[in-house]
Amino acid sequence: MVKQTSLFPEDDIRKKMSSRAVKKKFKKLVKKEEEIKLSAQSKKPKQEIYKCKCGLKMHWKVAEGRSDGCPQCNRHIPLSEIFEE
């Protein structure tokens, strides 16, 4: 009978993976996170309070979340009205 060397054979597979492949995956993840941070920083609102054509006033973050439609008049809120480009 063969003696089992590990309780979890998946650990052996992970150990055999080359460290280069792991480093490449890690670098890709770091780059994606940096891109997300940069895109979030580039958004600057035109004004703190967004005013819809129907007269409803809301914070720019709420207006961004409700871009599919104003809660009062159901008008689509384009992001170009909220953010500077």
Gaussian input, Z-matrix of N, CA and C with variables (Angstrom, degrees):
# hf/3-21g

backbone

0 1
 N
 C     1     B1
 C     2     B2     1     A1
 N     3     B3     2     A2     1     D1
 C     4     B4     3     A3     2     D2
 C     5     B5     4     A4     3     D3
 N     6     B6     5     A5     4     D4
 C     7     B7     6     A6     5     D5
 C     8     B8     7     A7     6     D6
 N     9     B9     8     A8     7     D7
 C    10    B10     9     A9     8     D8
 C    11    B11    10    A10     9     D9
 N    12    B12    11    A11    10    D10
 C    13    B13    12    A12    11    D11
 C    14    B14    13    A13    12    D12
 N    15    B15    14    A14    13    D13
 C    16    B16    15    A15    14    D14
 C    17    B17    16    A16    15    D15
 N    18    B18    17    A17    16    D16
 C    19    B19    18    A18    17    D17
 C    20    B20    19    A19    18    D18
 N    21    B21    20    A20    19    D19
 C    22    B22    21    A21    20    D20
 C    23    B23    22    A22    21    D21
 N    24    B24    23    A23    22    D22
 C    25    B25    24    A24    23    D23
 C    26    B26    25    A25    24    D24
 N    27    B27    26    A26    25    D25
 C    28    B28    27    A27    26    D26
 C    29    B29    28    A28    27    D27
 N    30    B30    29    A29    28    D28
 C    31    B31    30    A30    29    D29
 C    32    B32    31    A31    30    D30
 N    33    B33    32    A32    31    D31
 C    34    B34    33    A33    32    D32
 C    35    B35    34    A34    33    D33
 N    36    B36    35    A35    34    D34
 C    37    B37    36    A36    35    D35
 C    38    B38    37    A37    36    D36
 N    39    B39    38    A38    37    D37
 C    40    B40    39    A39    38    D38
 C    41    B41    40    A40    39    D39
 N    42    B42    41    A41    40    D40
 C    43    B43    42    A42    41    D41
 C    44    B44    43    A43    42    D42
 N    45    B45    44    A44    43    D43
 C    46    B46    45    A45    44    D44
 C    47    B47    46    A46    45    D45
 N    48    B48    47    A47    46    D46
 C    49    B49    48    A48    47    D47
 C    50    B50    49    A49    48    D48
 N    51    B51    50    A50    49    D49
 C    52    B52    51    A51    50    D50
 C    53    B53    52    A52    51    D51
 N    54    B54    53    A53    52    D52
 C    55    B55    54    A54    53    D53
 C    56    B56    55    A55    54    D54
 N    57    B57    56    A56    55    D55
 C    58    B58    57    A57    56    D56
 C    59    B59    58    A58    57    D57
 N    60    B60    59    A59    58    D58
 C    61    B61    60    A60    59    D59
 C    62    B62    61    A61    60    D60
 N    63    B63    62    A62    61    D61
 C    64    B64    63    A63    62    D62
 C    65    B65    64    A64    63    D63
 N    66    B66    65    A65    64    D64
 C    67    B67    66    A66    65    D65
 C    68    B68    67    A67    66    D66
 N    69    B69    68    A68    67    D67
 C    70    B70    69    A69    68    D68
 C    71    B71    70    A70    69    D69
 N    72    B72    71    A71    70    D70
 C    73    B73    72    A72    71    D71
 C    74    B74    73    A73    72    D72
 N    75    B75    74    A74    73    D73
 C    76    B76    75    A75    74    D74
 C    77    B77    76    A76    75    D75
 N    78    B78    77    A77    76    D76
 C    79    B79    78    A78    77    D77
 C    80    B80    79    A79    78    D78
 N    81    B81    80    A80    79    D79
 C    82    B82    81    A81    80    D80
 C    83    B83    82    A82    81    D81
 N    84    B84    83    A83    82    D82
 C    85    B85    84    A84    83    D83
 C    86    B86    85    A85    84    D84
 N    87    B87    86    A86    85    D85
 C    88    B88    87    A87    86    D86
 C    89    B89    88    A88    87    D87
 N    90    B90    89    A89    88    D88
 C    91    B91    90    A90    89    D89
 C    92    B92    91    A91    90    D90
 N    93    B93    92    A92    91    D91
 C    94    B94    93    A93    92    D92
 C    95    B95    94    A94    93    D93
 N    96    B96    95    A95    94    D94
 C    97    B97    96    A96    95    D95
 C    98    B98    97    A97    96    D96
 N    99    B99    98    A98    97    D97
 C   100   B100    99    A99    98    D98
 C   101   B101   100   A100    99    D99
 N   102   B102   101   A101   100   D100
 C   103   B103   102   A102   101   D101
 C   104   B104   103   A103   102   D102
 N   105   B105   104   A104   103   D103
 C   106   B106   105   A105   104   D104
 C   107   B107   106   A106   105   D105
 N   108   B108   107   A107   106   D106
 C   109   B109   108   A108   107   D107
 C   110   B110   109   A109   108   D108
 N   111   B111   110   A110   109   D109
 C   112   B112   111   A111   110   D110
 C   113   B113   112   A112   111   D111
 N   114   B114   113   A113   112   D112
 C   115   B115   114   A114   113   D113
 C   116   B116   115   A115   114   D114
 N   117   B117   116   A116   115   D115
 C   118   B118   117   A117   116   D116
 C   119   B119   118   A118   117   D117
 N   120   B120   119   A119   118   D118
 C   121   B121   120   A120   119   D119
 C   122   B122   121   A121   120   D120
 N   123   B123   122   A122   121   D121
 C   124   B124   123   A123   122   D122
 C   125   B125   124   A124   123   D123
 N   126   B126   125   A125   124   D124
 C   127   B127   126   A126   125   D125
 C   128   B128   127   A127   126   D126
 N   129   B129   128   A128   127   D127
 C   130   B130   129   A129   128   D128
 C   131   B131   130   A130   129   D129
 N   132   B132   131   A131   130   D130
 C   133   B133   132   A132   131   D131
 C   134   B134   133   A133   132   D132
 N   135   B135   134   A134   133   D133
 C   136   B136   135   A135   134   D134
 C   137   B137   136   A136   135   D135
 N   138   B138   137   A137   136   D136
 C   139   B139   138   A138   137   D137
 C   140   B140   139   A139   138   D138
 N   141   B141   140   A140   139   D139
 C   142   B142   141   A141   140   D140
 C   143   B143   142   A142   141   D141
 N   144   B144   143   A143   142   D142
 C   145   B145   144   A144   143   D143
 C   146   B146   145   A145   144   D144
 N   147   B147   146   A146   145   D145
 C   148   B148   147   A147   146   D146
 C   149   B149   148   A148   147   D147
 N   150   B150   149   A149   148   D148
 C   151   B151   150   A150   149   D149
 C   152   B152   151   A151   150   D150
 N   153   B153   152   A152   151   D151
 C   154   B154   153   A153   152   D152
 C   155   B155   154   A154   153   D153
 N   156   B156   155   A155   154   D154
 C   157   B157   156   A156   155   D155
 C   158   B158   157   A157   156   D156
 N   159   B159   158   A158   157   D157
 C   160   B160   159   A159   158   D158
 C   161   B161   160   A160   159   D159
 N   162   B162   161   A161   160   D160
 C   163   B163   162   A162   161   D161
 C   164   B164   163   A163   162   D162
 N   165   B165   164   A164   163   D163
 C   166   B166   165   A165   164   D164
 C   167   B167   166   A166   165   D165
 N   168   B168   167   A167   166   D166
 C   169   B169   168   A168   167   D167
 C   170   B170   169   A169   168   D168
 N   171   B171   170   A170   169   D169
 C   172   B172   171   A171   170   D170
 C   173   B173   172   A172   171   D171
 N   174   B174   173   A173   172   D172
 C   175   B175   174   A174   173   D173
 C   176   B176   175   A175   174   D174
 N   177   B177   176   A176   175   D175
 C   178   B178   177   A177   176   D176
 C   179   B179   178   A178   177   D177
 N   180   B180   179   A179   178   D178
 C   181   B181   180   A180   179   D179
 C   182   B182   181   A181   180   D180
 N   183   B183   182   A182   181   D181
 C   184   B184   183   A183   182   D182
 C   185   B185   184   A184   183   D183
 N   186   B186   185   A185   184   D184
 C   187   B187   186   A186   185   D185
 C   188   B188   187   A187   186   D186
 N   189   B189   188   A188   187   D187
 C   190   B190   189   A189   188   D188
 C   191   B191   190   A190   189   D189
 N   192   B192   191   A191   190   D190
 C   193   B193   192   A192   191   D191
 C   194   B194   193   A193   192   D192
 N   195   B195   194   A194   193   D193
 C   196   B196   195   A195   194   D194
 C   197   B197   196   A196   195   D195
 N   198   B198   197   A197   196   D196
 C   199   B199   198   A198   197   D197
 C   200   B200   199   A199   198   D198
 N   201   B201   200   A200   199   D199
 C   202   B202   201   A201   200   D200
 C   203   B203   202   A202   201   D201
 N   204   B204   203   A203   202   D202
 C   205   B205   204   A204   203   D203
 C   206   B206   205   A205   204   D204
 N   207   B207   206   A206   205   D205
 C   208   B208   207   A207   206   D206
 C   209   B209   208   A208   207   D207
 N   210   B210   209   A209   208   D208
 C   211   B211   210   A210   209   D209
 C   212   B212   211   A211   210   D210
 N   213   B213   212   A212   211   D211
 C   214   B214   213   A213   212   D212
 C   215   B215   214   A214   213   D213
 N   216   B216   215   A215   214   D214
 C   217   B217   216   A216   215   D215
 C   218   B218   217   A217   216   D216
 N   219   B219   218   A218   217   D217
 C   220   B220   219   A219   218   D218
 C   221   B221   220   A220   219   D219
 N   222   B222   221   A221   220   D220
 C   223   B223   222   A222   221   D221
 C   224   B224   223   A223   222   D222
 N   225   B225   224   A224   223   D223
 C   226   B226   225   A225   224   D224
 C   227   B227   226   A226   225   D225
 N   228   B228   227   A227   226   D226
 C   229   B229   228   A228   227   D227
 C   230   B230   229   A229   228   D228
 N   231   B231   230   A230   229   D229
 C   232   B232   231   A231   230   D230
 C   233   B233   232   A232   231   D231
 N   234   B234   233   A233   232   D232
 C   235   B235   234   A234   233   D233
 C   236   B236   235   A235   234   D234
 N   237   B237   236   A236   235   D235
 C   238   B238   237   A237   236   D236
 C   239   B239   238   A238   237   D237
 N   240   B240   239   A239   238   D238
 C   241   B241   240   A240   239   D239
 C   242   B242   241   A241   240   D240
 N   243   B243   242   A242   241   D241
 C   244   B244   243   A243   242   D242
 C   245   B245   244   A244   243   D243
 N   246   B246   245   A245   244   D244
 C   247   B247   246   A246   245   D245
 C   248   B248   247   A247   246   D246
 N   249   B249   248   A248   247   D247
 C   250   B250   249   A249   248   D248
 C   251   B251   250   A250   249   D249
 N   252   B252   251   A251   250   D250
 C   253   B253   252   A252   251   D251
 C   254   B254   253   A253   252   D252

   B1=1.4242
   B2=1.5323
   B3=1.3398
   B4=1.4510
   B5=1.5201
   B6=1.3110
   B7=1.4525
   B8=1.5330
   B9=1.3283
   B10=1.4543
   B11=1.5248
   B12=1.3402
   B13=1.4632
   B14=1.5242
   B15=1.3171
   B16=1.4585
   B17=1.5180
   B18=1.3016
   B19=1.4557
   B20=1.5242
   B21=1.3357
   B22=1.4514
   B23=1.5254
   B24=1.3114
   B25=1.4628
   B26=1.5282
   B27=1.3234
   B28=1.4659
   B29=1.5265
   B30=1.3296
   B31=1.4515
   B32=1.5266
   B33=1.3089
   B34=1.4626
   B35=1.5278
   B36=1.3202
   B37=1.4592
   B38=1.5237
   B39=1.3098
   B40=1.4650
   B41=1.5309
   B42=1.3297
   B43=1.4628
   B44=1.5224
   B45=1.3291
   B46=1.4606
   B47=1.5289
   B48=1.3319
   B49=1.4682
   B50=1.5162
   B51=1.3166
   B52=1.4662
   B53=1.5255
   B54=1.2929
   B55=1.4617
   B56=1.5219
   B57=1.3208
   B58=1.4680
   B59=1.5219
   B60=1.3033
   B61=1.4631
   B62=1.5277
   B63=1.3072
   B64=1.4644
   B65=1.5239
   B66=1.3370
   B67=1.4614
   B68=1.5218
   B69=1.3287
   B70=1.4614
   B71=1.5234
   B72=1.3303
   B73=1.4615
   B74=1.5239
   B75=1.3260
   B76=1.4604
   B77=1.5272
   B78=1.3283
   B79=1.4617
   B80=1.5213
   B81=1.3298
   B82=1.4602
   B83=1.5265
   B84=1.3214
   B85=1.4592
   B86=1.5254
   B87=1.3253
   B88=1.4583
   B89=1.5242
   B90=1.3330
   B91=1.4663
   B92=1.5159
   B93=1.3287
   B94=1.4604
   B95=1.5262
   B96=1.3220
   B97=1.4620
   B98=1.5258
   B99=1.3339
   B100=1.4633
   B101=1.5252
   B102=1.3437
   B103=1.4589
   B104=1.5303
   B105=1.3184
   B106=1.4644
   B107=1.5245
   B108=1.3364
   B109=1.4590
   B110=1.5188
   B111=1.3391
   B112=1.4652
   B113=1.5209
   B114=1.3281
   B115=1.4577
   B116=1.5320
   B117=1.3210
   B118=1.4591
   B119=1.5252
   B120=1.3280
   B121=1.4488
   B122=1.5246
   B123=1.3281
   B124=1.4556
   B125=1.5180
   B126=1.3176
   B127=1.4557
   B128=1.5221
   B129=1.3335
   B130=1.4552
   B131=1.5229
   B132=1.3138
   B133=1.4617
   B134=1.5208
   B135=1.3335
   B136=1.4609
   B137=1.5168
   B138=1.3267
   B139=1.4595
   B140=1.5238
   B141=1.3204
   B142=1.4668
   B143=1.5263
   B144=1.3326
   B145=1.4631
   B146=1.5238
   B147=1.3209
   B148=1.4625
   B149=1.5285
   B150=1.3363
   B151=1.4525
   B152=1.5226
   B153=1.3266
   B154=1.4633
   B155=1.5293
   B156=1.3317
   B157=1.4629
   B158=1.5268
   B159=1.3289
   B160=1.4597
   B161=1.5271
   B162=1.3444
   B163=1.4572
   B164=1.5194
   B165=1.3180
   B166=1.4590
   B167=1.5292
   B168=1.3269
   B169=1.4589
   B170=1.5198
   B171=1.3378
   B172=1.4747
   B173=1.5213
   B174=1.3185
   B175=1.4569
   B176=1.5255
   B177=1.3377
   B178=1.4611
   B179=1.5245
   B180=1.3361
   B181=1.4656
   B182=1.5238
   B183=1.3145
   B184=1.4600
   B185=1.5248
   B186=1.3350
   B187=1.4609
   B188=1.5238
   B189=1.3341
   B190=1.4655
   B191=1.5296
   B192=1.3025
   B193=1.4596
   B194=1.5129
   B195=1.3200
   B196=1.4636
   B197=1.5291
   B198=1.3403
   B199=1.4595
   B200=1.5273
   B201=1.3263
   B202=1.4674
   B203=1.5233
   B204=1.3217
   B205=1.4540
   B206=1.5102
   B207=1.3193
   B208=1.4590
   B209=1.5274
   B210=1.3439
   B211=1.4608
   B212=1.5355
   B213=1.3343
   B214=1.4593
   B215=1.5294
   B216=1.3454
   B217=1.4683
   B218=1.5333
   B219=1.3280
   B220=1.4702
   B221=1.5259
   B222=1.3274
   B223=1.4604
   B224=1.5268
   B225=1.3412
   B226=1.4649
   B227=1.5287
   B228=1.3364
   B229=1.4596
   B230=1.5242
   B231=1.3328
   B232=1.4727
   B233=1.5276
   B234=1.3217
   B235=1.4625
   B236=1.5214
   B237=1.3309
   B238=1.4669
   B239=1.5272
   B240=1.3268
   B241=1.4615
   B242=1.5234
   B243=1.3232
   B244=1.4566
   B245=1.5377
   B246=1.3416
   B247=1.4626
   B248=1.5098
   B249=1.3437
   B250=1.4532
   B251=1.5195
   B252=1.3085
   B253=1.4699
   B254=1.4958
   A1=109.89
   A2=116.05
   A3=121.12
   A4=109.28
   A5=114.35
   A6=119.70
   A7=109.54
   A8=115.76
   A9=120.05
   A10=108.80
   A11=116.09
   A12=119.99
   A13=112.61
   A14=116.96
   A15=119.30
   A16=109.65
   A17=116.23
   A18=119.54
   A19=111.07
   A20=115.13
   A21=120.75
   A22=109.21
   A23=118.48
   A24=119.91
   A25=112.84
   A26=117.84
   A27=120.49
   A28=110.98
   A29=116.93
   A30=120.46
   A31=110.72
   A32=116.76
   A33=120.24
   A34=110.33
   A35=116.51
   A36=120.65
   A37=109.98
   A38=117.01
   A39=120.93
   A40=111.58
   A41=116.53
   A42=120.43
   A43=110.94
   A44=115.85
   A45=119.90
   A46=112.74
   A47=116.85
   A48=119.48
   A49=108.94
   A50=114.91
   A51=117.71
   A52=109.73
   A53=115.62
   A54=120.19
   A55=110.47
   A56=117.56
   A57=120.49
   A58=110.80
   A59=116.99
   A60=120.64
   A61=110.76
   A62=116.34
   A63=120.95
   A64=109.88
   A65=117.04
   A66=120.74
   A67=110.92
   A68=117.78
   A69=121.10
   A70=110.58
   A71=116.94
   A72=120.43
   A73=110.61
   A74=116.14
   A75=120.65
   A76=110.92
   A77=117.55
   A78=121.24
   A79=110.86
   A80=117.63
   A81=121.17
   A82=110.47
   A83=117.26
   A84=121.06
   A85=111.45
   A86=116.77
   A87=121.02
   A88=110.31
   A89=117.30
   A90=120.75
   A91=111.12
   A92=117.49
   A93=120.88
   A94=110.68
   A95=117.23
   A96=121.23
   A97=110.98
   A98=117.44
   A99=121.02
   A100=110.69
   A101=117.37
   A102=121.11
   A103=110.61
   A104=116.19
   A105=120.15
   A106=110.11
   A107=117.55
   A108=121.09
   A109=110.83
   A110=117.04
   A111=120.51
   A112=111.28
   A113=117.32
   A114=119.70
   A115=110.82
   A116=117.37
   A117=120.63
   A118=110.83
   A119=117.50
   A120=120.74
   A121=112.09
   A122=117.63
   A123=120.54
   A124=112.53
   A125=118.24
   A126=121.35
   A127=109.27
   A128=115.52
   A129=119.83
   A130=107.35
   A131=117.26
   A132=119.18
   A133=111.88
   A134=115.35
   A135=120.03
   A136=110.09
   A137=116.15
   A138=122.16
   A139=108.51
   A140=116.13
   A141=120.96
   A142=110.54
   A143=116.06
   A144=121.43
   A145=108.93
   A146=116.74
   A147=122.15
   A148=108.51
   A149=116.11
   A150=120.50
   A151=108.45
   A152=115.85
   A153=122.08
   A154=109.05
   A155=116.25
   A156=120.78
   A157=111.79
   A158=117.10
   A159=120.05
   A160=112.07
   A161=116.92
   A162=120.57
   A163=114.07
   A164=118.02
   A165=121.84
   A166=109.54
   A167=116.53
   A168=122.01
   A169=108.51
   A170=115.60
   A171=120.43
   A172=109.05
   A173=114.79
   A174=121.52
   A175=108.70
   A176=117.49
   A177=120.39
   A178=112.20
   A179=118.34
   A180=120.47
   A181=110.89
   A182=116.68
   A183=121.03
   A184=109.25
   A185=116.53
   A186=120.46
   A187=110.83
   A188=116.48
   A189=119.65
   A190=110.42
   A191=116.93
   A192=120.81
   A193=112.73
   A194=116.75
   A195=122.15
   A196=111.56
   A197=118.24
   A198=120.39
   A199=112.49
   A200=117.57
   A201=119.56
   A202=111.40
   A203=117.75
   A204=119.82
   A205=112.29
   A206=115.38
   A207=121.40
   A208=108.55
   A209=119.13
   A210=120.43
   A211=113.72
   A212=116.55
   A213=118.87
   A214=112.40
   A215=117.60
   A216=119.70
   A217=113.32
   A218=118.71
   A219=124.57
   A220=113.46
   A221=117.87
   A222=121.06
   A223=108.62
   A224=116.43
   A225=121.54
   A226=109.06
   A227=116.53
   A228=121.43
   A229=107.99
   A230=118.14
   A231=119.38
   A232=110.95
   A233=116.08
   A234=120.88
   A235=111.32
   A236=118.12
   A237=120.64
   A238=111.42
   A239=117.87
   A240=120.94
   A241=111.85
   A242=117.06
   A243=121.68
   A244=110.93
   A245=116.93
   A246=122.06
   A247=112.45
   A248=115.52
   A249=122.16
   A250=107.96
   A251=116.81
   A252=118.83
   A253=111.07
   D1=142.89
   D2=-178.95
   D3=-88.87
   D4=134.36
   D5=-179.87
   D6=-78.58
   D7=131.80
   D8=178.74
   D9=-77.11
   D10=127.76
   D11=-175.32
   D12=-87.04
   D13=-23.58
   D14=-176.70
   D15=-144.68
   D16=147.24
   D17=175.05
   D18=-69.16
   D19=-34.58
   D20=-177.31
   D21=-117.76
   D22=101.70
   D23=-178.82
   D24=-64.96
   D25=-18.18
   D26=177.33
   D27=-64.29
   D28=-31.93
   D29=178.16
   D30=-62.56
   D31=-38.67
   D32=178.39
   D33=-63.39
   D34=-39.37
   D35=179.63
   D36=-65.46
   D37=-41.80
   D38=179.37
   D39=-64.23
   D40=-36.87
   D41=179.08
   D42=-66.75
   D43=-32.33
   D44=-177.27
   D45=-77.95
   D46=-16.93
   D47=178.57
   D48=-61.91
   D49=141.24
   D50=-179.89
   D51=-70.55
   D52=143.68
   D53=-179.40
   D54=-67.62
   D55=-24.39
   D56=178.81
   D57=-65.31
   D58=-43.04
   D59=179.93
   D60=-63.83
   D61=-39.51
   D62=179.01
   D63=-65.66
   D64=-42.39
   D65=179.78
   D66=-64.52
   D67=-39.25
   D68=179.05
   D69=-63.42
   D70=-43.69
   D71=179.19
   D72=-63.19
   D73=-41.13
   D74=179.39
   D75=-63.78
   D76=-42.34
   D77=179.07
   D78=-63.40
   D79=-39.10
   D80=178.62
   D81=-63.91
   D82=-42.10
   D83=178.51
   D84=-63.58
   D85=-41.40
   D86=179.65
   D87=-64.42
   D88=-41.24
   D89=179.07
   D90=-63.70
   D91=-41.24
   D92=179.15
   D93=-63.42
   D94=-42.35
   D95=178.91
   D96=-63.40
   D97=-39.72
   D98=178.66
   D99=-65.34
   D100=-40.49
   D101=178.93
   D102=-63.36
   D103=-40.00
   D104=178.80
   D105=-64.14
   D106=-42.50
   D107=179.14
   D108=-63.62
   D109=-42.18
   D110=-179.69
   D111=-65.05
   D112=-40.57
   D113=-179.79
   D114=-68.02
   D115=-34.01
   D116=178.56
   D117=-70.96
   D118=-34.24
   D119=-179.97
   D120=-74.37
   D121=-26.65
   D122=-176.32
   D123=-74.77
   D124=-17.10
   D125=179.02
   D126=-79.00
   D127=116.13
   D128=176.15
   D129=-126.35
   D130=125.47
   D131=-178.88
   D132=-71.53
   D133=149.25
   D134=176.86
   D135=-67.70
   D136=-44.34
   D137=179.17
   D138=-138.88
   D139=157.34
   D140=179.21
   D141=-67.80
   D142=-41.18
   D143=-179.25
   D144=-108.71
   D145=123.39
   D146=177.07
   D147=-91.90
   D148=135.43
   D149=179.01
   D150=-116.84
   D151=121.03
   D152=179.06
   D153=-76.56
   D154=163.84
   D155=179.67
   D156=-65.46
   D157=-24.17
   D158=178.86
   D159=-79.32
   D160=-8.55
   D161=177.50
   D162=104.27
   D163=-4.91
   D164=-179.72
   D165=-74.26
   D166=130.70
   D167=178.72
   D168=-105.69
   D169=134.65
   D170=177.76
   D171=-149.63
   D172=156.60
   D173=178.06
   D174=-64.55
   D175=151.80
   D176=-175.92
   D177=-63.00
   D178=-30.74
   D179=178.94
   D180=-68.80
   D181=-36.88
   D182=177.47
   D183=-68.72
   D184=-41.14
   D185=179.29
   D186=-63.46
   D187=-37.05
   D188=177.65
   D189=-65.40
   D190=-42.16
   D191=178.96
   D192=-68.35
   D193=-30.08
   D194=-179.62
   D195=-98.04
   D196=25.88
   D197=-174.79
   D198=-64.40
   D199=-17.59
   D200=177.84
   D201=-73.23
   D202=-22.39
   D203=176.82
   D204=177.24
   D205=141.89
   D206=176.87
   D207=-66.60
   D208=138.08
   D209=-178.36
   D210=-65.11
   D211=-23.06
   D212=-177.17
   D213=-94.91
   D214=-46.55
   D215=-173.46
   D216=-111.25
   D217=-3.28
   D218=179.59
   D219=62.54
   D220=20.66
   D221=177.46
   D222=-81.00
   D223=137.27
   D224=177.67
   D225=-65.52
   D226=133.05
   D227=179.56
   D228=-102.67
   D229=105.77
   D230=177.76
   D231=-69.55
   D232=141.64
   D233=-178.36
   D234=-65.79
   D235=-21.04
   D236=178.27
   D237=-67.60
   D238=-23.85
   D239=176.34
   D240=-77.50
   D241=-23.17
   D242=-176.60
   D243=-92.39
   D244=-45.02
   D245=-172.32
   D246=-107.68
   D247=151.41
   D248=171.79
   D249=-78.06
   D250=144.56
   D251=178.07
   D252=-128.18

